[in-house]
Amino acid sequence: GSSRNRYEPSAADEIWVVDDGTEFVATLSASLARTGARVRTFSADDSSIERSDPPERLTGLVLNIDGTYDDAAFGRVLRLVSKLSRPLQAAGESRFAFVAGLVRLDGSFGLDAETGGEELAGWSTAALSGLVKTLAWEWPGVAARVFDVDPRWAEWQPAAAAEKVIAELFMDGPVERGFGGA
C-alpha cells in the first residue's frame, strides 16, 4: 500500500476539543494530551469558547455535536470555526493542521444494512459533516476529516476507539473514515 504521511505532535502543538460530555470524548482528550500536544477542552454548550483567545497557530480542532441538533450549538461551532480559521491555516502552512468532525452513526456513515437508517441521528450529523467537507475545499492546507465512530464501540471500549481515531488524526487520508469495533 501507499505510505501515508504521519505527523508527530509535540509541546509546540495546541489542540482544541469541543466536548459533548461522553466518556469517549473525555478519553480521546486525555489520550491526545499523552501525545505531547497541549489540549484544551470546551463544553459544546459553553460560551467560554467564544471568549477564548485563539493561539497564533492551532494544530487541531476536534468538533463533536451530540445527537440533538440545536441551532444555538451549531451557531457556536460555526463562530468557533471562523475564529480559528487563521490559526489553523497558519499551522497547516508551516507544519500540519487538522479539523476533525466526530459523528457517531454506526461506523459506516449509515451504510450498514443492520442499523436501519431511520434510527440514525440526522441533522446534527449532516450539519457537522457538511461543515467539515466544506472546510476540506476552503482550507486546502488543513486536513479536514469526518470520522464516524460506531457509538456502541465508543461506549463499550472508549479507549480503543479513541486510540484508533488519534492514530488517524495525525495522518493524511480520505475526508470520510468510518470506525467499527473490529
Stockholm file with secondary structure:
# STOCKHOLM 1.0

chainA/1-182         GSSRNRYEPSAADEIWVVDDGTEFVATLSASLARTGARVRTFSADDSSIERSDPPERLTGLVLNIDGTYDDAAFGRVLRLVSKLSRPLQAAGESRFAFVAGLVRLDGSFGLDAETGGEELAGWSTAALSGLVKTLAWEWPGVAARVFDVDPRWAEWQPAAAAEKVIAELFMDGPVERGFGGA
#=GR chainA/1-182 SS CCCCCBCCCCTTCEEEEEECSCHHHHHHHHHHHHTTCEEEEEETTCTHHHHSCCCSCCCEEEEECCSSCCHHHHHHHHHHHHHHHHHHHHHHHHSCCEEEEEECSSSSTTCCTTSCGGGSCCHHHHHHHHHHHHHHHHCTTSEEEEEEECHHHHHHCHHHHHHHHHHHHTBCCCSEEEECCC
#=GC SS_cons         CCCCCBCCCCTTCEEEEEECSCHHHHHHHHHHHHTTCEEEEEETTCTHHHHSCCCSCCCEEEEECCSSCCHHHHHHHHHHHHHHHHHHHHHHHHSCCEEEEEECSSSSTTCCTTSCGGGSCCHHHHHHHHHHHHHHHHCTTSEEEEEEECHHHHHHCHHHHHHHHHHHHTBCCCSEEEECCC
//
